[in-house]
Amino acid sequence: MENPLQLKSLNHISLVCRSLEKSIGFYQNVLGFVPIRRPGSFDFEGAWLLNYGVGIHLLQTEDPHQIPAAGGINPKDHHISFQSESMATVEKKLEEMEIEYVKSSVEEGGIYVDQIFFHDPDGSMIEICNCNNLPVVALDDGAPVLQCSRINCNLGHQLQQPQCPTTVTL
């Protein structure tokens, strides 16, 4: 597979939020992200957070009414997904934090993937899964695709950068 733009990795996602404070708390306390410095030249409110090799840039909306209210939790809607070593721990923690969630399961050739979906304070959907259970297989020749190794997420404020190959040929 070609890499015409010479891409190396996903850098960040940006999310517009009603309350910067609530969103920072959610991504820090629920998902384990760490606030990092953002450029002081920005003339708008926001925050940058980082962990698991990806950044989340939170942008404070000027009009909170612009952000639509969250609907029901729909696993087929837009979402970001994180890999977990223990789905039982995820479910227990979400219950302790009184965060509403929906469970789902996918089966492929006798291999099962468990999924848990929930919303952040602004209705953006989050998925936690054990998706590494499924092999990633290229469509063109059926060869396995090299994946990043799993990352220990239980390291406090020490940020983890995945050790991945710089190029993957499919």
KEKE-3310 file (N, C-alpha, C; in steps of 0.2 Angstrom, whole numbers, plus 5000, padded with zeros to 4 digits):
npx = (5004:5003:5009:5006:5006:5015:5012:5014:5008:4992:4989:4981:4964:4951:4939:4924:4918:4905:4908:4924:4931:4923:4925:4939:4940:4933:4941:4953:4950:4942:4946:4960:4969:4982:4984:4992:5004:4998:5000:5003:5000:4987:4971:4959:4949:4954:4961:4974:4977:4985:4989:4992:4998:4991:4983:4971:4962:4954:4941:4934:4917:4910:4896:4887:4874:4875:4880:4873:4861:4865:4860:4853:4863:4872:4880:4883:4886:4896:4912:4926:4938:4945:4957:4956:4963:4956:4939:4930:4935:4933:4919:4915:4921:4914:4902:4904:4906:4895:4891:4882:4881:4882:4883:4891:4894:4905:4906:4918:4922:4922:4930:4928:4924:4922:4913:4911:4901:4899:4895:4904:4905:4899:4892:4900:4904:4912:4921:4926:4935:4940:4947:4959:4958:4954:4962:4970:4968:4974:4965:4969:4978:4977:4987:4993:4992:5005:5003:5003:5010:5002:4998:5003:4991:4991:4999:5000:5005:5014:5017:5013:5020:5016:5026:5029:5030:5038:5033:5021:5019:5006)
npy = (4994:5011:5026:5041:5053:5052:5049:5046:5044:5045:5061:5070:5072:5084:5091:5100:5109:5111:5115:5118:5115:5104:5094:5093:5087:5075:5068:5067:5061:5050:5044:5044:5054:5066:5083:5094:5107:5120:5130:5147:5157:5156:5163:5159:5149:5134:5117:5105:5088:5072:5055:5038:5039:5048:5064:5074:5088:5100:5112:5126:5130:5145:5147:5138:5132:5128:5116:5100:5092:5076:5061:5045:5031:5025:5012:5013:5025:5040:5039:5038:5026:5016:5004:4991:4981:4975:4972:4970:4978:4990:4991:4990:5002:5012:5010:5013:5027:5031:5032:5031:5017:5007:4990:4979:4965:4957:4944:4934:4921:4913:4921:4933:4950:4962:4976:4993:5007:5024:5041:5057:5072:5081:5074:5067:5051:5037:5023:5008:4994:4976:4975:4970:4956:4952:4947:4958:4959:4961:4966:4964:4953:4945:4944:4945:4961:4971:4977:4989:4986:4982:4994:4998:5005:5010:5020:5032:5048:5047:5048:5037:5032:5023:5010:5008:5001:5012:5011:5001:4988:4983)
npz = (5000:4996:5003:5000:5006:5015:5029:5047:5059:5069:5075:5083:5089:5088:5098:5101:5115:5128:5141:5146:5157:5163:5152:5152:5165:5163:5152:5158:5171:5168:5156:5157:5152:5150:5154:5143:5138:5128:5113:5117:5109:5104:5103:5108:5120:5126:5128:5128:5128:5132:5129:5127:5115:5107:5104:5112:5108:5115:5112:5117:5115:5108:5109:5118:5115:5102:5101:5099:5109:5117:5110:5111:5115:5102:5095:5081:5078:5075:5083:5095:5098:5111:5116:5129:5142:5151:5151:5161:5171:5165:5164:5178:5183:5176:5181:5194:5193:5188:5175:5161:5150:5135:5131:5119:5107:5096:5085:5076:5067:5078:5087:5099:5102:5114:5117:5124:5125:5127:5132:5131:5141:5132:5123:5113:5107:5115:5113:5121:5120:5117:5105:5100:5100:5088:5073:5062:5046:5029:5015:5002:5000:5011:5021:5037:5046:5053:5070:5083:5098:5113:5126:5142:5152:5165:5172:5179:5178:5168:5152:5138:5123:5109:5103:5087:5070:5058:5045:5036:5026:5015)
capx = (5000:5007:5009:5007:5007:5021:5010:5017:5003:4987:4992:4976:4957:4948:4932:4921:4914:4902:4912:4931:4932:4920:4928:4946:4939:4931:4946:4958:4948:4939:4950:4967:4973:4986:4984:4999:5005:4996:5003:5001:4998:4980:4967:4953:4950:4955:4965:4977:4978:4989:4991:4991:5001:4987:4981:4964:4962:4947:4940:4928:4913:4907:4889:4885:4868:4877:4882:4867:4861:4867:4855:4854:4870:4871:4886:4884:4887:4903:4915:4933:4939:4951:4959:4957:4966:4951:4933:4927:4937:4930:4912:4915:4923:4909:4896:4906:4906:4888:4891:4878:4884:4879:4887:4889:4899:4905:4909:4920:4925:4924:4933:4924:4926:4918:4913:4907:4900:4896:4896:4908:4900:4896:4889:4904:4904:4918:4920:4931:4935:4946:4948:4965:4957:4953:4967:4970:4970:4973:4960:4971:4981:4975:4992:4992:4995:5008:5000:5006:5009:4997:5001:5000:4988:4991:5006:4999:5006:5019:5014:5015:5020:5017:5032:5026:5035:5036:5029:5018:5017:5000)
capy = (5000:5017:5031:5046:5059:5051:5049:5042:5042:5050:5065:5072:5074:5090:5091:5106:5107:5116:5117:5116:5112:5097:5090:5091:5082:5068:5065:5066:5056:5044:5040:5044:5059:5071:5090:5097:5114:5122:5137:5153:5162:5155:5168:5156:5145:5127:5113:5099:5082:5067:5049:5032:5041:5052:5070:5076:5095:5102:5118:5129:5134:5152:5147:5131:5130:5126:5109:5097:5087:5069:5057:5039:5028:5021:5010:5014:5033:5042:5038:5036:5019:5014:4997:4990:4975:4972:4975:4969:4984:4996:4991:4991:5009:5016:5009:5017:5034:5032:5034:5027:5014:5001:4984:4975:4960:4955:4937:4933:4915:4910:4925:4938:4956:4965:4983:4997:5013:5029:5048:5062:5077:5085:5069:5063:5044:5034:5015:5004:4987:4972:4973:4966:4949:4950:4948:4963:4956:4965:4963:4962:4946:4941:4944:4949:4968:4973:4981:4992:4982:4984:4999:4998:5012:5011:5023:5038:5054:5045:5047:5031:5032:5016:5008:5005:5002:5018:5010:4995:4987:4979)
capz = (5000:4996:5008:4996:5010:5020:5036:5051:5064:5071:5080:5088:5087:5091:5100:5103:5121:5131:5147:5145:5164:5163:5147:5155:5170:5160:5149:5163:5176:5166:5151:5159:5148:5154:5151:5141:5136:5121:5111:5121:5104:5103:5106:5110:5125:5124:5131:5125:5133:5128:5131:5122:5108:5103:5108:5111:5108:5117:5110:5121:5110:5110:5110:5120:5112:5095:5102:5099:5114:5115:5109:5114:5114:5096:5093:5074:5077:5076:5090:5095:5102:5115:5118:5136:5144:5155:5150:5167:5175:5162:5166:5185:5184:5173:5185:5200:5191:5186:5168:5157:5144:5131:5129:5113:5106:5089:5084:5069:5066:5085:5091:5102:5104:5118:5116:5129:5122:5132:5129:5135:5143:5126:5118:5109:5109:5116:5113:5124:5117:5117:5098:5098:5100:5081:5069:5057:5039:5023:5010:4995:5000:5017:5025:5043:5046:5059:5074:5088:5104:5119:5130:5149:5153:5172:5173:5182:5174:5163:5145:5134:5116:5106:5098:5081:5064:5054:5039:5036:5019:5015)
cpx = (5004:5005:5010:5009:5012:5018:5013:5012:4997:4990:4987:4969:4955:4941:4930:4917:4911:4905:4919:4933:4929:4923:4935:4945:4938:4937:4952:4956:4945:4943:4958:4972:4976:4986:4991:4999:5002:4999:5000:4998:4990:4976:4960:4954:4950:4960:4968:4978:4981:4989:4989:4994:4996:4985:4974:4964:4955:4946:4933:4923:4911:4900:4887:4879:4869:4878:4875:4867:4862:4860:4856:4861:4869:4878:4888:4885:4894:4906:4922:4933:4946:4952:4959:4959:4960:4944:4929:4928:4933:4923:4911:4916:4917:4903:4897:4905:4899:4887:4887:4882:4880:4884:4885:4895:4899:4909:4912:4924:4927:4928:4928:4927:4921:4918:4908:4907:4897:4898:4901:4903:4896:4893:4893:4904:4911:4916:4927:4930:4941:4947:4954:4964:4956:4960:4966:4973:4969:4969:4963:4975:4980:4981:4991:4995:4998:5004:5005:5005:5005:5001:4998:4998:4988:4997:5005:5000:5011:5016:5017:5015:5021:5023:5029:5031:5033:5032:5027:5016:5011:5000)
cpy = (5006:5022:5038:5053:5058:5051:5044:5040:5047:5054:5067:5072:5080:5089:5098:5105:5113:5119:5114:5112:5105:5092:5088:5086:5075:5065:5063:5060:5049:5040:5041:5049:5064:5078:5092:5104:5115:5129:5143:5158:5161:5160:5165:5150:5137:5123:5107:5094:5077:5061:5044:5034:5045:5058:5071:5084:5097:5110:5121:5133:5141:5152:5139:5128:5127:5118:5105:5092:5080:5065:5050:5036:5023:5019:5011:5021:5034:5041:5037:5030:5018:5007:4996:4982:4971:4975:4975:4976:4990:4997:4993:4999:5013:5016:5014:5025:5036:5035:5029:5024:5009:4996:4981:4970:4959:4949:4937:4927:4912:4915:4931:4944:4960:4973:4987:5004:5018:5036:5052:5067:5081:5080:5065:5056:5041:5026:5013:4997:4983:4970:4970:4959:4947:4952:4954:4960:4960:4962:4961:4955:4942:4940:4948:4956:4969:4978:4984:4987:4986:4989:4998:5005:5014:5014:5030:5044:5053:5044:5041:5033:5025:5016:5005:5006:5009:5017:5002:4994:4982:4975)
cpz = (5000:5001:5005:5000:5016:5027:5040:5057:5065:5076:5085:5085:5091:5092:5103:5109:5124:5137:5147:5152:5165:5158:5150:5160:5168:5157:5153:5168:5174:5161:5152:5155:5152:5151:5149:5139:5129:5119:5114:5116:5102:5106:5107:5116:5123:5129:5127:5130:5128:5132:5126:5115:5104:5107:5107:5113:5110:5116:5114:5116:5113:5111:5112:5117:5105:5095:5103:5106:5112:5115:5113:5112:5108:5094:5085:5073:5077:5083:5089:5099:5105:5116:5126:5137:5148:5155:5156:5171:5172:5165:5173:5186:5182:5178:5192:5199:5188:5179:5164:5151:5141:5130:5122:5112:5099:5089:5077:5070:5073:5089:5093:5103:5108:5117:5122:5126:5127:5129:5134:5137:5138:5121:5113:5111:5110:5116:5117:5122:5119:5110:5096:5098:5092:5077:5064:5051:5033:5019:5004:4995:5006:5022:5031:5043:5053:5063:5080:5094:5109:5123:5137:5151:5161:5175:5176:5177:5168:5157:5142:5127:5113:5102:5092:5075:5061:5048:5039:5029:5019:5009)
residu = (MET:GLU:ASN:PRO:LEU:GLN:LEU:LYS:SER:LEU:ASN:HIS:ILE:SER:LEU:VAL:CYS:ARG:SER:LEU:GLU:LYS:SER:ILE:GLY:PHE:TYR:GLN:ASN:VAL:LEU:GLY:PHE:VAL:PRO:ILE:ARG:ARG:PRO:GLY:SER:PHE:ASP:PHE:GLU:GLY:ALA:TRP:LEU:LEU:ASN:TYR:GLY:VAL:GLY:ILE:HIS:LEU:LEU:GLN:THR:GLU:ASP:PRO:HIS:GLN:ILE:PRO:ALA:ALA:GLY:GLY:ILE:ASN:PRO:LYS:ASP:HIS:HIS:ILE:SER:PHE:GLN:SER:GLU:SER:MET:ALA:THR:VAL:GLU:LYS:LYS:LEU:GLU:GLU:MET:GLU:ILE:GLU:TYR:VAL:LYS:SER:SER:VAL:GLU:GLU:GLY:GLY:ILE:TYR:VAL:ASP:GLN:ILE:PHE:PHE:HIS:ASP:PRO:ASP:GLY:SER:MET:ILE:GLU:ILE:CYS:ASN:CYS:ASN:ASN:LEU:PRO:VAL:VAL:ALA:LEU:ASP:ASP:GLY:ALA:PRO:VAL:LEU:GLN:CYS:SER:ARG:ILE:ASN:CYS:ASN:LEU:GLY:HIS:GLN:LEU:GLN:GLN:PRO:GLN:CYS:PRO:THR:THR:VAL:THR:LEU)
# end
